[in-house]
Amino acid sequence: MKLDERKKKILGAIVDEYIQTAEPVSSGSLLEKDYLNCSSATIRNDMAELEKIGFLEKTHTSSGRIPSQKGYRYYVDELLREDTLSRAEIAYIKEKLEQKVNDLEELTKIATSTLSEVTHYTTVAIGPQVNKHVIVDIKFILLGARLMMAVVLTDSGIIRESIIKFDENITQEQIDDLGVIFKNKLLGKSLDEINIPIEEFITAEMKTGIEIIKKIIKEINKLLKETGGKMYLEGTNKVVDMPEFQNTDIAKEFLNVLNNKKVVSDVMNTDSEIEQDINVYIGAESEKEELKNFSLITFNHLIEGKDIGTIGIIGPTRMDYSKVIAVMKYISKKLNDDFKKGKNYS
């Protein structure tokens, strides 16, 4: 829907003020904004029109108005001006992201906590759907007569390891044979290429007992599936002071969302199929009943085009969208710049 320039300015002013104050916005408060340059009657008429077309809502307790979900959507799509980060915020982000880490998952955790600390919202990160990532190493390490460690490494630096216990003794020779066979068959392949049962090519070539093979295959399959979907939460206590969450029902809904991680992960996993780096879901747009009173902003965390996971902010629809998106973009740029320079890794 198209709005004339004056209505755009009024809607933008109302959203900006409501984000800052959490109080319904009256025509009188808008008169103080010089850039609107119009009378009180004009502002009231335009506010009434914006309410009529569904961009504003009138509360029962005040003559002022608040943005509707439709109003927030128009604001994000058409009126959003990207916030400028302060020098202190930039310095803080740089300091956090330049820590030495052992793998990219650890870096994702740091980025998630940094996003929460700078924006003061709850952040969530979900591990990458790494079906396109390539297996670069597989190791089997004999730990005892019936104990072995399996380690899988992908080209994104993601490592998975598992301790496997057997019901019969195994030898170093058997472990060495396993390493050769698995490497020959799996190294250099992306995970989505491994679409046939591993048993088909292992059992035909191994001299090891079939029960040992099945045990290892089961654990390797489990490791490969584990490389996606891990979830991290940061800043779950950030909501305590927000006005929206003084409403007990809303607070309970939010905590239920955080406890039921599948609700958020379903939306964030969908993001991996979307070309946009940043996605904004306002209320019911997520198509999740549990998120109808909240907003979720996510960005696909890509380094050199490789999916490292999806990071998101969840909070009230009265979210500082401009600030959140600016911080997300800066963190994404910083991570890519550092990766190109070979930083972050010990």
Secondary structure in CASP SS format (residue, H / E / C, confidence):
PFRMAT SS
TARGET T0000
AUTHOR 0000-0000-0000
METHOD secondary structure of the structure
MODEL  1
M C 1.00
K C 1.00
L C 1.00
D C 1.00
E H 1.00
R H 1.00
K H 1.00
K H 1.00
K H 1.00
I H 1.00
L H 1.00
G H 1.00
A H 1.00
I H 1.00
V H 1.00
D H 1.00
E H 1.00
Y H 1.00
I H 1.00
Q H 1.00
T H 1.00
A C 1.00
E C 1.00
P C 1.00
V E 1.00
S C 1.00
S H 1.00
G H 1.00
S H 1.00
L H 1.00
L H 1.00
E C 1.00
K C 1.00
D H 1.00
Y H 1.00
L H 1.00
N C 1.00
C C 1.00
S C 1.00
S H 1.00
A H 1.00
T H 1.00
I H 1.00
R H 1.00
N H 1.00
D H 1.00
M H 1.00
A H 1.00
E H 1.00
L H 1.00
E H 1.00
K H 1.00
I C 1.00
G C 1.00
F C 1.00
L E 1.00
E E 1.00
K E 1.00
T C 1.00
H C 1.00
T C 1.00
S C 1.00
S C 1.00
G C 1.00
R E 1.00
I E 1.00
P E 1.00
S C 1.00
Q H 1.00
K H 1.00
G H 1.00
Y H 1.00
R H 1.00
Y H 1.00
Y H 1.00
V H 1.00
D H 1.00
E H 1.00
L H 1.00
L C 1.00
R C 1.00
E C 1.00
D C 1.00
T C 1.00
L C 1.00
S C 1.00
R H 1.00
A H 1.00
E H 1.00
I H 1.00
A H 1.00
Y H 1.00
I H 1.00
K H 1.00
E H 1.00
K H 1.00
L H 1.00
E C 1.00
Q C 1.00
K C 1.00
V E 1.00
N C 1.00
D C 1.00
L H 1.00
E H 1.00
E H 1.00
L H 1.00
T H 1.00
K H 1.00
I H 1.00
A H 1.00
T H 1.00
S H 1.00
T H 1.00
L H 1.00
S H 1.00
E H 1.00
V H 1.00
T H 1.00
H C 1.00
Y C 1.00
T E 1.00
T E 1.00
V E 1.00
A E 1.00
I E 1.00
G C 1.00
P C 1.00
Q C 1.00
V C 1.00
N C 1.00
K C 1.00
H C 1.00
V E 1.00
I E 1.00
V E 1.00
D E 1.00
I E 1.00
K E 1.00
F E 1.00
I E 1.00
L E 1.00
L E 1.00
G E 1.00
A C 1.00
R C 1.00
L E 1.00
M E 1.00
M E 1.00
A E 1.00
V E 1.00
V E 1.00
L E 1.00
T E 1.00
D C 1.00
S C 1.00
G C 1.00
I C 1.00
I E 1.00
R E 1.00
E E 1.00
S E 1.00
I E 1.00
I E 1.00
K E 1.00
F C 1.00
D C 1.00
E C 1.00
N C 1.00
I C 1.00
T C 1.00
Q H 1.00
E H 1.00
Q H 1.00
I H 1.00
D H 1.00
D H 1.00
L H 1.00
G H 1.00
V H 1.00
I H 1.00
F H 1.00
K H 1.00
N H 1.00
K H 1.00
L H 1.00
L C 1.00
G C 1.00
K C 1.00
S E 1.00
L H 1.00
D H 1.00
E H 1.00
I C 1.00
N C 1.00
I C 1.00
P C 1.00
I C 1.00
E H 1.00
E H 1.00
F H 1.00
I H 1.00
T C 1.00
A C 1.00
E C 1.00
M C 1.00
K C 1.00
T C 1.00
G C 1.00
I H 1.00
E H 1.00
I H 1.00
I H 1.00
K H 1.00
K H 1.00
I H 1.00
I H 1.00
K H 1.00
E H 1.00
I H 1.00
N H 1.00
K H 1.00
L H 1.00
L H 1.00
K H 1.00
E H 1.00
T C 1.00
G C 1.00
G C 1.00
K C 1.00
M E 1.00
Y E 1.00
L E 1.00
E E 1.00
G C 1.00
T H 1.00
N H 1.00
K H 1.00
V H 1.00
V C 1.00
D C 1.00
M C 1.00
P H 1.00
E H 1.00
F H 1.00
Q H 1.00
N C 1.00
T H 1.00
D H 1.00
I H 1.00
A H 1.00
K H 1.00
E H 1.00
F H 1.00
L H 1.00
N H 1.00
V H 1.00
L H 1.00
N H 1.00
N C 1.00
K H 1.00
K H 1.00
V H 1.00
V H 1.00
S H 1.00
D H 1.00
V H 1.00
M H 1.00
N H 1.00
T H 1.00
D H 1.00
S C 1.00
E C 1.00
I C 1.00
E C 1.00
Q C 1.00
D C 1.00
I E 1.00
N E 1.00
V E 1.00
Y E 1.00
I E 1.00
G H 1.00
A H 1.00
E H 1.00
S H 1.00
E C 1.00
K C 1.00
E H 1.00
E H 1.00
L H 1.00
K C 1.00
N C 1.00
F E 1.00
S E 1.00
L E 1.00
I E 1.00
T E 1.00
F E 1.00
N E 1.00
H E 1.00
L E 1.00
I E 1.00
E C 1.00
G C 1.00
K E 1.00
D E 1.00
I E 1.00
G E 1.00
T E 1.00
I E 1.00
G E 1.00
I E 1.00
I E 1.00
G E 1.00
P E 1.00
T C 1.00
R C 1.00
M C 1.00
D C 1.00
Y H 1.00
S H 1.00
K H 1.00
V H 1.00
I H 1.00
A H 1.00
V H 1.00
M H 1.00
K H 1.00
Y H 1.00
I H 1.00
S H 1.00
K H 1.00
K H 1.00
L H 1.00
N H 1.00
D H 1.00
D H 1.00
F H 1.00
K H 1.00
K C 1.00
G C 1.00
K C 1.00
N C 1.00
Y E 1.00
S C 1.00
END
